[in-house]
């Protein structure tokens, strides 16, 4: 706790009087990945009804009024103030990293609430600070994004109702190269039933990796699942979010700088039997 406090004081001291407080990654160094099967010590809701989204999505950006025109799908009336506190989260970025995708999606889809889930504590704190800085810098904007520390591999159904989500992103997940660690991979046959349960019909599941073996693994699991159908090239070209999978993330930009390759696949949730452990 003392160490974290010292780091916070250093960050504040490094800011000038006119600085909106954008965080510096050097103060939030962390291991590249975490083991999702380890026990973690942070609060987790027991069911979606217990999630207090108002703690993540403030009703006003630091005292400013956010007008309805910024959120046409969720506010009513010309003088309505913000995304309604009851507006559900529709997008989730699993393993959001440093929040690059979230910040771009916020602009691309200003009428949708979205949350990034990150298991690493320092990285999740960085994203929270980054969002606050963007909100201060651009009043009335970036009010539709938030970050929470949690283990999505274990607790994703604790946050969302059946069919609530429109988009789920799995971008550059940990490849867990060793065969004995493949059970740690976020795309598993057993987990796809949960993702299908949370996605509404027509919802989209996004994957991308710079590790060909992992990309083939994810695609093989999804191709065999009866509740997911892969989008073709024409559909991908027409989806604005699909274009952000590589260029809209820090990891994707790093791969591009190194002239690396990426493998992208997007799947649509289709109707069918709900084969979920949720019903057991």
N, C-alpha and C positions, 0 to 999 in steps of 0.2 A: 504493500500500500504506500509506504514512504517513497519507494523508488518511483512508483507511478506519479505521485504528487510532485516529486522533484522534476520529472520529465515534463509534467504539465506546466510548471513554473518556468522552465527553460523555454518552452514553446511560446508562452505569453511574453516573456522578456525579449524574444527575438522578433516580435511583431512591432511594427511602427505605429504611430498614432492614427494613421489613416488605413492601416491594414485591416481587411475584413476577417483575417484570421484563417486563411487557407492552411491546412495542416501540412507538415513536411514528413515524407515517408521515413526519413532517417530517424525520427523519434518513435516510429512504430514498427521497428524491425521484428520479424517473426520467422519461424520456420516456414518453408514453402508449403508444407502440407501437415495435416493432423490425422491421427488415426480415429476414424469415426466410430470404431467399436469400443474405444476406451470410455470409461465413465467420466462424465463431465459434471461440474458443479456450478450450475446456473439455473435459475427458475424456469420451469416449463409449465404451460397451462395443461390441465388435464383434458380439456376439450375446447373446441372452437368458441363456445359460448363464454368461456372464461378469459378470452383474449381481450385486453383493453387496448384497442388500436389508438385511442386518443392519446396514449402515452408516446406513441411513435409519430403520429400525425397531428401537429398542433393546429388549432382552429384558426389562428392568425399568425402571420409571419412577423414576430417581434413587434406586435402592436399595430402593424399595418393592416389595412382592410384589403382583402383579396376579392375582386369582383367576379361576378358570375361569368363574364365573358371569357375568363381564363379557364373555366371548367364547365363547358356547355352541357356536358352529359350528366353532371352531378349537382349542379346548382339550378335553382328555379327563381325566375323573376330577375329583373334588371338590377336590383339592389341586393340580391342575395350575396352572402359573404363568402363562402369558401366551399370546398368540397365538403359535403355533409358529413358529420361525424359517423353517420350510419352507412356511408358509401363503402362497399366492400373492396378489399384488395382483389385485384384481377390478375396481376402478373407477379411471379416470384422468380428471382434469380438465385439459384441454389449454388452456394459457394461463390458469392459475388465478388470476392477479392477486394480490390481497392475501389470498386464502385464505378468503374468507367462505363459499363453498359447501363447501369441505372441512370446516370446523369444524362445520357443520350436518349434513353427511352422516355425520360421525363419531358423532354422537349418534343419528341416525336408523338407522344401520346399524352397530352396535357389533361385529358379527361379520364385518365385511368390511374387508379392508385396501384402502387407496386412496392414490393419490399424485397430487399436483399437479405439472404440468410448466410451467415459466415460463422464458422466454428472457431476460428482463431480470435482470441480476445483483442489483441492489439490491432489487428486488421479491422475488426468490426468497429472499434473505437475510432480508427482513422476515418472510416466511411461516414460515421455519424458526424464527426467534426467537419468533414468535407461538405456534407449536405447542409449543415448549419451555415457554413461560410457562403455557400452558393445562395442560400435564402437571404442572407444579409446583403449580399452583393446585388441580387436581383429580386427586390421585393415583389411578392405576388407570384413568383415562379419557384419551381422545385419544391412546392408544398405537397406534391403527390408521390414523393419517394421517401423511403425510410430504410433503416438497416437494423437488424436484430441479431444478437449472438444466439445461435442454437445449433443443434445437430439435426439437419434436415433428413438424414438417413434414418433417424430413429423417430423424429417427432413431427414430421410434416403434417400428418393427419390431425395433430393436436391443435393446429392453427386454422384450418380451412374446412368449410362445409363441403358436402358432396356437390360436385359440379360447379363450384364457386370460381375456379380459375379459368382464365382464357389463354394464358401463356405460361409455360414453365421452361426455364433456361438452364441447361447444363453445359457450361462453356469451359473448355480446357480442364476437365476434372483430373484429379490425381490418377495416374495410370496404374499405380500399385503393381509394378512389373512382376514381382515374384508370384508364381502360381499359388503359393500358399496364402497370398494376400489378395487374391482376386475377389474374395468375398467382401472386401472393403470397397469395391467399386460401386459408384452411386447408381449405375444402370445395371440392374439385376432382374432376372425374370420375376422373382418374387416381389420386387419393388414396383414393377411396372403396373401391377394391379392397383396399387395405391395411387400412382400417378393418374391412371385412368379414372379412378374413383373421384379424384379432386378436380379433374378437367371436365368442363362442360362439353357436350357434343359439338364438334367443330373446333375445339380448342387445339392449341399447337404445342408440341414439345420439341425444343431445339437442342441439338447437340453439335459440338465441334471439338476437334482435338488436333494437335500437331504430332500425335503418336499414332501411326497408321494401325498398329495392332489393336490399340484401344478403340479407335474409331470403328474398326471392323467388328470388334466385340459388341459395342453398343448397337451398331446397325443390325447385327445378326440377332440380338435379343429382341429388338423392336420389330424387325421384319417378320418374326415368327409370332408376334403377339396379335391376337384377333381384334383387339380394340385400337390398333394403330395402323395407319396407312401412310407411306412415305410420300411427300410432295415431290412432283416432278420439277424439271428445270424451269418450266414456264411459271409454275406456281411460286417457286422460290424467287424468281425475278420480280414477281408482282407483290411480294411481301416486304414492306419496308424494314421490318425487324430483322429479317434474314440477312439483309445487307450489313447489319451491325455486328454480326457474330464474330468476325475477325477484326475489322478496322475499329470497332467500337469498344474494344477491351484492351487493357494494358498488356495482357499476355499475347493477344493477337498482334498487337503492334510490335512487340518484341520479336515474334516469329517473322514478321514481315521485314524488320530491320536486318535480320540474319538470313534473309532470302530462303526461309523455310517453307514447308508445305503444310497445308491444313486440309482436313477432311470434314465436310459439313453435311449434316442430314437433319431434316425437319419432318416431323410426323404429325398427322392430324388424328385427333380422337374421333373415332367412329362409333356408332351405336352397336350394342351387343350386350351379352350377359355381363353383369358386374361380378367379376371373379376376384373379390377382394377379401382379405382377412378381416376387414371391417365388419363383414356380415356374419362372421363366426361367433 
